[in-house]
């Protein structure tokens, strides 16, 4: 193609930056196409990821059930265990902050 008397190639580089070469017979000897195939694990991971993204952030029915049990005094919990775990996680956070 000529524009303003200058010859311009209509061949464009591919993703690898390679430009196809025109042979003497006028045919383009383009580099072979790259292909990508995903493993079964990758396909499964992609499927699981999409299901997780569509899932609700919390189970509203379970929250309501616990709320009702608490208000009726039927929900049993171990206050000592909760306190112990809360202190443990707080201590872990403090240790990580000091080491950072």
VEXTITOR-370560 format. One record per residue: x, y, z of N, C-alpha, C in turn. Coordinates in Angstrom, 2 decimals, decimal comma. Layout:
BEGIN
@npx = X	npy = Y	npz = Z	capx = X	capy = Y	capz = Z	cpx = X	cpy = Y	cpz = Z
...
% end
This chain:
BEGIN
@npx = 0,85	npy = -1,17	npz = 0,00	capx = 0,00	capy = 0,00	capz = 0,00	cpx = 0,90	cpy = 1,23	cpz = 0,00
@npx = 0,54	npy = 2,19	npz = -0,83	capx = 1,31	capy = 3,42	capz = -0,87	cpx = 0,43	cpy = 4,58	cpz = -0,42
@npx = 0,96	npy = 5,33	npz = 0,48	capx = 0,30	capy = 6,55	capz = 0,93	cpx = 1,36	cpy = 7,63	cpz = 0,84
@npx = 1,05	npy = 8,70	npz = 0,18	capx = 1,99	capy = 9,81	capz = 0,00	cpx = 3,32	cpy = 9,34	cpz = -0,60
@npx = 3,27	npy = 8,36	npz = -1,51	capx = 4,48	capy = 7,92	capz = -2,18	cpx = 5,38	cpy = 7,03	cpz = -1,33
@npx = 4,96	npy = 6,67	npz = -0,11	capx = 5,77	capy = 5,84	capz = 0,77	cpx = 5,13	cpy = 4,47	cpz = 0,85
@npx = 5,93	npy = 3,41	npz = 0,73	capx = 5,41	capy = 2,05	capz = 0,83	cpx = 5,25	cpy = 1,69	cpz = 2,31
@npx = 4,07	npy = 1,21	npz = 2,69	capx = 3,81	capy = 0,77	capz = 4,06	cpx = 3,41	cpy = -0,69	cpz = 4,04
@npx = 3,91	npy = -1,45	npz = 4,95	capx = 3,58	capy = -2,86	capz = 5,04	cpx = 2,24	cpy = -3,03	cpz = 5,73
@npx = 1,44	npy = -3,95	npz = 5,23	capx = 0,16	capy = -4,25	capz = 5,88	cpx = 0,33	cpy = -5,37	cpz = 6,89
@npx = 1,55	npy = -5,87	npz = 7,05	capx = 1,80	capy = -6,93	capz = 8,01	cpx = 1,98	cpy = -6,33	cpz = 9,39
@npx = 1,25	npy = -6,87	npz = 10,36	capx = 1,32	capy = -6,37	capz = 11,72	cpx = 2,06	cpy = -7,36	cpz = 12,61
@npx = 2,81	npy = -6,88	npz = 13,60	capx = 3,47	capy = -7,82	capz = 14,51	cpx = 2,44	cpy = -8,60	cpz = 15,32
@npx = 2,78	npy = -9,85	npz = 15,65	capx = 1,89	capy = -10,63	capz = 16,50	cpx = 2,20	cpy = -10,33	cpz = 17,97
@npx = 1,58	npy = -11,06	npz = 18,89	capx = 1,76	capy = -10,79	capz = 20,32	cpx = 3,21	cpy = -10,95	cpz = 20,77
@npx = 3,96	npy = -11,81	npz = 20,10	capx = 5,36	capy = -12,02	capz = 20,48	cpx = 6,26	cpy = -10,97	cpz = 19,87
@npx = 5,69	npy = -10,04	npz = 19,08	capx = 6,48	capy = -8,98	capz = 18,46	cpx = 7,10	cpy = -9,42	cpz = 17,15
@npx = 6,77	npy = -10,61	npz = 16,65	capx = 7,31	capy = -11,11	capz = 15,40	cpx = 6,45	cpy = -10,61	cpz = 14,25
@npx = 7,10	npy = -10,23	npz = 13,16	capx = 6,37	capy = -9,77	capz = 11,98	cpx = 6,43	cpy = -10,90	cpz = 10,96
@npx = 5,28	npy = -11,31	npz = 10,40	capx = 5,30	capy = -12,34	capz = 9,38	cpx = 6,13	cpy = -11,90	cpz = 8,18
@npx = 6,76	npy = -12,85	npz = 7,49	capx = 7,61	capy = -12,55	capz = 6,35	cpx = 6,90	cpy = -13,01	cpz = 5,08
@npx = 6,92	npy = -12,15	npz = 4,05	capx = 6,32	capy = -12,50	capz = 2,77	cpx = 7,37	cpy = -13,20	cpz = 1,91
@npx = 7,00	npy = -14,38	npz = 1,41	capx = 7,93	capy = -15,11	capz = 0,55	cpx = 7,86	cpy = -14,58	cpz = -0,87
@npx = 8,70	npy = -15,12	npz = -1,74	capx = 8,75	capy = -14,66	capz = -3,14	cpx = 7,44	cpy = -14,89	cpz = -3,87
@npx = 6,69	npy = -15,94	npz = -3,48	capx = 5,42	capy = -16,23	capz = -4,16	cpx = 4,27	cpy = -15,37	cpz = -3,63
@npx = 4,56	npy = -14,48	npz = -2,68	capx = 3,55	capy = -13,55	capz = -2,17	cpx = 2,79	cpy = -14,05	cpz = -0,96
@npx = 3,02	npy = -15,30	npz = -0,57	capx = 2,34	capy = -15,85	capz = 0,60	cpx = 3,07	cpy = -15,42	cpz = 1,86
@npx = 2,31	npy = -15,29	npz = 2,93	capx = 2,88	capy = -14,90	capz = 4,21	cpx = 3,27	cpy = -16,13	cpz = 5,00
@npx = 4,48	npy = -16,17	npz = 5,46	capx = 4,95	capy = -17,25	capz = 6,32	cpx = 4,84	cpy = -16,79	cpz = 7,76
@npx = 3,63	npy = -16,81	npz = 8,28	capx = 3,40	capy = -16,35	capz = 9,65	cpx = 3,90	cpy = -17,39	cpz = 10,64
@npx = 4,46	npy = -16,92	npz = 11,77	capx = 4,87	capy = -17,87	capz = 12,80	cpx = 3,67	cpy = -18,67	cpz = 13,28
@npx = 3,89	npy = -19,87	npz = 13,78	capx = 2,78	capy = -20,70	capz = 14,25	cpx = 2,07	cpy = -20,02	cpz = 15,42
@npx = 0,80	npy = -20,31	npz = 15,55	capx = 0,00	capy = -19,72	capz = 16,62	cpx = 0,30	cpy = -20,40	cpz = 17,95
@npx = 0,36	npy = -19,64	npz = 19,00	capx = 0,51	capy = -20,20	capz = 20,34	cpx = -0,84	cpy = -20,71	cpz = 20,81
@npx = -0,81	npy = -21,72	npz = 21,65	capx = -2,06	capy = -22,21	capz = 22,21	cpx = -1,88	cpy = -22,40	cpz = 23,71
@npx = -2,99	npy = -22,30	npz = 24,41	capx = -2,99	capy = -22,45	capz = 25,86	cpx = -4,02	cpy = -23,50	cpz = 26,22
@npx = -3,65	npy = -24,41	npz = 27,10	capx = -4,63	capy = -25,36	capz = 27,61	cpx = -4,55	cpy = -25,36	cpz = 29,12
@npx = -5,72	npy = -25,36	npz = 29,74	capx = -5,79	capy = -25,32	capz = 31,20	cpx = -5,86	cpy = -26,73	cpz = 31,75
@npx = -5,21	npy = -26,94	npz = 32,87	capx = -5,26	capy = -28,25	capz = 33,50	cpx = -6,63	cpy = -28,45	cpz = 34,14
@npx = -6,92	npy = -29,69	npz = 34,48	capx = -8,20	capy = -30,00	capz = 35,13	cpx = -8,31	cpy = -29,28	cpz = 36,47
@npx = -7,19	npy = -29,19	npz = 37,19	capx = -7,19	capy = -28,50	capz = 38,48	cpx = -7,50	cpy = -27,02	cpz = 38,30
@npx = -6,96	npy = -26,42	npz = 37,27	capx = -7,21	capy = -25,00	capz = 37,02	cpx = -8,68	cpy = -24,77	cpz = 36,67
@npx = -9,24	npy = -25,66	npz = 35,88	capx = -10,66	capy = -25,54	capz = 35,51	cpx = -11,53	cpy = -25,70	cpz = 36,74
@npx = -11,20	npy = -26,67	npz = 37,60	capx = -11,95	capy = -26,88	capz = 38,84	cpx = -11,85	cpy = -25,67	cpz = 39,75
@npx = -10,64	npy = -25,13	npz = 39,88	capx = -10,43	capy = -23,95	capz = 40,72	cpx = -11,26	cpy = -22,77	cpz = 40,22
@npx = -11,30	npy = -22,59	npz = 38,94	capx = -12,08	capy = -21,50	capz = 38,36	cpx = -13,56	cpy = -21,68	cpz = 38,66
@npx = -14,04	npy = -22,92	npz = 38,57	capx = -15,44	capy = -23,21	capz = 38,87	cpx = -15,76	cpy = -22,94	cpz = 40,33
@npx = -14,90	npy = -23,39	npz = 41,23	capx = -15,10	capy = -23,18	capz = 42,66	cpx = -15,08	cpy = -21,69	cpz = 42,98
@npx = -14,14	npy = -20,97	npz = 42,37	capx = -14,03	capy = -19,52	capz = 42,62	cpx = -15,32	cpy = -18,80	cpz = 42,22
@npx = -15,91	npy = -19,18	npz = 41,10	capx = -17,14	capy = -18,51	capz = 40,68	cpx = -18,29	cpy = -18,83	cpz = 41,62
@npx = -18,35	npy = -20,10	npz = 42,13	capx = -19,41	capy = -20,45	capz = 43,09	cpx = -19,24	cpy = -19,69	cpz = 44,40
@npx = -18,00	npy = -19,52	npz = 44,85	capx = -17,75	capy = -18,80	capz = 46,10	cpx = -18,16	cpy = -17,34	cpz = 45,96
@npx = -17,86	npy = -16,74	npz = 44,81	capx = -18,23	capy = -15,34	capz = 44,59	cpx = -19,74	cpy = -15,14	cpz = 44,56
@npx = -20,48	npy = -16,16	npz = 44,14	capx = -21,94	capy = -16,05	capz = 44,07	cpx = -22,61	cpy = -16,36	cpz = 45,41
@npx = -21,88	npy = -16,98	npz = 46,32	capx = -22,46	capy = -17,35	capz = 47,61	cpx = -22,67	cpy = -16,11	cpz = 48,47
@npx = -23,70	npy = -16,11	npz = 49,32	capx = -23,92	capy = -14,95	capz = 50,21	cpx = -22,79	cpy = -14,85	cpz = 51,23
@npx = -22,59	npy = -13,65	npz = 51,76	capx = -21,52	capy = -13,42	capz = 52,73	cpx = -21,75	cpy = -14,16	cpz = 54,05
@npx = -23,01	npy = -14,40	npz = 54,40	capx = -23,33	capy = -15,12	capz = 55,63	cpx = -24,66	cpy = -15,82	cpz = 55,46
@npx = -24,92	npy = -16,75	npz = 56,35	capx = -26,16	capy = -17,53	capz = 56,32	cpx = -27,17	cpy = -16,83	cpz = 57,23
@npx = -28,08	npy = -16,08	npz = 56,62	capx = -29,05	capy = -15,28	capz = 57,37	cpx = -29,94	cpy = -16,16	cpz = 58,25
@npx = -30,30	npy = -17,34	npz = 57,77	capx = -31,16	capy = -18,23	capz = 58,57	cpx = -30,43	cpy = -18,71	cpz = 59,82
@npx = -29,14	npy = -19,01	npz = 59,67	capx = -28,37	capy = -19,46	capz = 60,83	cpx = -28,21	cpy = -18,33	cpz = 61,85
@npx = -27,97	npy = -17,13	npz = 61,37	capx = -27,85	capy = -15,97	capz = 62,27	cpx = -29,15	cpy = -15,76	cpz = 63,03
@npx = -30,27	npy = -15,85	npz = 62,33	capx = -31,57	capy = -15,67	capz = 62,99	cpx = -31,83	cpy = -16,77	cpz = 64,01
@npx = -31,44	npy = -17,99	npz = 63,70	capx = -31,61	capy = -19,11	capz = 64,62	cpx = -30,80	cpy = -18,89	cpz = 65,90
@npx = -29,57	npy = -18,44	npz = 65,76	capx = -28,72	capy = -18,17	capz = 66,93	cpx = -29,27	cpy = -16,98	cpz = 67,72
@npx = -29,73	npy = -15,96	npz = 67,02	capx = -30,30	capy = -14,79	capz = 67,70	cpx = -31,51	cpy = -15,19	cpz = 68,54
@npx = -32,37	npy = -16,03	npz = 67,97	capx = -33,57	capy = -16,50	capz = 68,69	cpx = -33,16	cpy = -17,33	cpz = 69,91
@npx = -32,19	npy = -18,24	npz = 69,72	capx = -31,74	capy = -19,09	capz = 70,82	cpx = -31,13	cpy = -18,24	cpz = 71,94
@npx = -30,37	npy = -17,21	npz = 71,60	capx = -29,79	capy = -16,31	capz = 72,62	cpx = -30,88	cpy = -15,59	cpz = 73,40
@npx = -31,86	npy = -15,06	npz = 72,67	capx = -32,92	capy = -14,29	capz = 73,35	cpx = -33,79	cpy = -15,19	cpz = 74,24
@npx = -33,90	npy = -16,47	npz = 73,88	capx = -34,69	capy = -17,41	capz = 74,68	cpx = -33,86	cpy = -18,13	cpz = 75,74
@npx = -32,55	npy = -17,83	npz = 75,80	capx = -31,68	capy = -18,44	capz = 76,80	cpx = -31,33	cpy = -19,90	cpz = 76,50
@npx = -31,50	npy = -20,34	npz = 75,26	capx = -31,20	capy = -21,73	capz = 74,90	cpx = -29,81	cpy = -21,91	cpz = 74,29
@npx = -29,11	npy = -20,84	npz = 74,03	capx = -27,80	capy = -20,94	capz = 73,38	cpx = -26,72	cpy = -21,06	cpz = 74,44
@npx = -26,04	npy = -22,21	npz = 74,46	capx = -24,98	capy = -22,43	capz = 75,45	cpx = -23,62	cpy = -22,07	cpz = 74,85
@npx = -22,81	npy = -21,35	npz = 75,63	capx = -21,47	capy = -21,02	capz = 75,16	cpx = -20,52	cpy = -21,04	cpz = 76,35
@npx = -19,24	npy = -21,22	npz = 76,07	capx = -18,20	capy = -21,31	capz = 77,09	cpx = -17,47	cpy = -19,96	cpz = 77,13
@npx = -17,85	npy = -19,10	npz = 78,09	capx = -17,27	capy = -17,77	capz = 78,19	cpx = -15,76	cpy = -17,82	cpz = 78,42
@npx = -15,28	npy = -18,79	npz = 79,19	capx = -13,84	capy = -18,91	capz = 79,45	cpx = -13,09	cpy = -19,21	cpz = 78,16
@npx = -13,63	npy = -20,12	npz = 77,38	capx = -12,98	capy = -20,48	capz = 76,11	cpx = -12,95	cpy = -19,29	cpz = 75,17
@npx = -14,04	npy = -18,54	npz = 75,10	capx = -14,10	capy = -17,35	capz = 74,24	cpx = -13,06	cpy = -16,34	cpz = 74,69
@npx = -12,97	npy = -16,08	npz = 75,98	capx = -12,00	capy = -15,13	capz = 76,51	cpx = -10,56	cpy = -15,58	cpz = 76,22
@npx = -10,30	npy = -16,85	npz = 76,43	capx = -8,96	capy = -17,41	capz = 76,20	cpx = -8,55	cpy = -17,26	cpz = 74,72
@npx = -9,46	npy = -17,58	npz = 73,82	capx = -9,17	capy = -17,45	capz = 72,39	cpx = -9,01	cpy = -15,99	cpz = 71,96
@npx = -9,81	npy = -15,11	npz = 72,54	capx = -9,70	capy = -13,68	capz = 72,24	cpx = -8,35	cpy = -13,14	cpz = 72,68
@npx = -7,92	npy = -13,50	npz = 73,90	capx = -6,61	capy = -13,06	capz = 74,39	cpx = -5,48	cpy = -13,65	cpz = 73,53
@npx = -5,61	npy = -14,90	npz = 73,14	capx = -4,60	capy = -15,56	capz = 72,32	cpx = -4,45	cpy = -14,87	cpz = 70,96
@npx = -5,56	npy = -14,57	npz = 70,32	capx = -5,47	capy = -13,91	capz = 69,01	cpx = -4,95	cpy = -12,48	cpz = 69,14
@npx = -5,29	npy = -11,78	npz = 70,24	capx = -4,77	capy = -10,44	capz = 70,48	cpx = -3,26	cpy = -10,48	cpz = 70,67
@npx = -2,78	npy = -11,46	npz = 71,42	capx = -1,35	capy = -11,62	capz = 71,65	cpx = -0,62	cpy = -11,91	cpz = 70,34
@npx = -1,20	npy = -12,78	npz = 69,51	capx = -0,61	capy = -13,08	capz = 68,19	cpx = -0,48	cpy = -11,82	cpz = 67,34
@npx = -1,52	npy = -10,99	npz = 67,35	capx = -1,48	capy = -9,74	capz = 66,57	cpx = -0,38	cpy = -8,81	cpz = 67,08
@npx = -0,24	npy = -8,69	npz = 68,39	capx = 0,79	capy = -7,83	capz = 68,96	cpx = 2,19	cpy = -8,33	cpz = 68,60
@npx = 2,39	npy = -9,63	npz = 68,65	capx = 3,71	capy = -10,20	capz = 68,32	cpx = 4,03	cpy = -9,94	cpz = 66,85
@npx = 3,05	npy = -10,11	npz = 65,97	capx = 3,26	capy = -9,85	capz = 64,52	cpx = 3,56	cpy = -8,40	cpz = 64,25
@npx = 2,90	npy = -7,49	npz = 64,98	capx = 3,14	capy = -6,05	capz = 64,78	cpx = 4,56	cpy = -5,67	cpz = 65,21
@npx = 5,02	npy = -6,23	npz = 66,30	capx = 6,36	capy = -5,90	capz = 66,79	cpx = 7,46	cpy = -6,48	cpz = 65,92
@npx = 7,20	npy = -7,63	npz = 65,29	capx = 8,22	capy = -8,26	capz = 64,45	cpx = 8,25	cpy = -7,65	cpz = 63,05
@npx = 7,24	npy = -6,87	npz = 62,70	capx = 7,19	capy = -6,27	capz = 61,36	cpx = 7,95	cpy = -4,99	cpz = 61,25
% end
